[in-house]
Amino acid sequence: MVKRVIIAGGGTGGHVFPAIAIANALKKMDESIEILFIGAKGRMEMEKVPQAGYKIVGLDIAGFNRSSLIKNIGLPYKLLKSFLQVRTIFKKFKPDAAIGVGGYSSFPVLRFAQARGIKTFIHESNSFAGRSNIMLGRKARRIFTGTDGMEKFFPSQKISITGNPVRTAIAESTITKSEGLKFFSLEEGKKTVLVVGGSLGAKSINEAIYKELDNLLKAGLQIIWQTGKPYSAKAKERTNGISSVWVNDFITQMEYAYAAADIVVARSGAMTVAELCVVKKPVLFVPYPFAAEDHQTVNAMTLVKKNAAMMVRDSEAMQKLVFMTIELSMDESKQRELIENISALAIADADKKIAEEILKVI
């Protein structure tokens, strides 16, 4: 009998890419399995999931807006509408299980599945669990976590520490540094800094790079700069005619960027952290301070305490980020130390572990 699985969630690359990695691992183990994604209309999953070859249905849903309470007026209506949409999808697709990866659409899908007695699974990528996942965790069959110490959020007997699924293209990449540099039209023999603020960009990182660009170039560095959509035009104008800076709003083939980079400046979303452990790069984290429960700082500090990464607070990025980047680029022994310690934290087969556990019980 064909098994049917729904995977729900998204919003950012940190939710979308692990979801796709889990789907790929399930398909690899059982070709006949049918997978349907459920996302939120207008969010990045609606574009990225079909690109990966899977069908997705979008819900009319939005999250709680912390910065503007007035924007939450329509939230109860949207939530009710999304539950009705979920009911229709379930009636048609008849899933055997639902997997939630976090993001707006995850909650109504898993809540509905649990009410119907359908097996549910959660993947919590952060070291500080999201509120929806904590609520859903009580009735979930299994909770897969990216890090240890998650018993304070979930029933300990349900937890499997699997790590976070890293895209196969990154986890199994054989791209050389030369190929990476060629991909971005950059020079061999120059130290390369990859600046990446997550799939949506990062204001403080972008502004620090924009302001101090000349100092980076004077230090002999070349840059791969992923800006996110809002900052792209400004950054392109600033770097016009400078051959040692590659700028774009998004990097579709991150495996080339990681191969080219000597040092990485990044937000500390759970997936970025997982990827950097796998690709073994010295990193300067600038945690996004407004992430729920400040989980990005928690993610970064987990590595900083193990001397596997460095960190700059978002509020200090303008003053310190570029100076620390240049300093790190000149300190070969510090780079080696960071590489050695971050390598020890790599988990390259989290997707397989998760898929195996799901297939055991459905």
Secondary structure, DSSP 8 states (H G I E B T S, - for coil): ---EEEEE--SSHHHHHHHHHHHHHHHHH-TT-EEEEEEETTSTHHHHHHHTT-EEEEES-----SS-GGGGTTHHHHHHHHHHHHHHHHHHH--SEEEE-SSTTHHHHHHHHHHTT-EEEEEE-SSS--HHHHHHHTT-SEEEESSS-GGGTS-GGGEEE------HHHHT----HHHHHHHTT--TTS-EEEEE--TT--HHHHHHHHHHHHHHHHTT-EEEEE--GGGHHHHHHHTTT-TTEEEES--S-HHHHHHH-SEEEE---HHHHHHHHHHT--EEE---TTSGGGHHHHHHHHHHTTTS-EE--GGGHHHHHHHHHHHHHH-HHHHHHHHHHHHTT--S-HHHHHHHHHHHH-
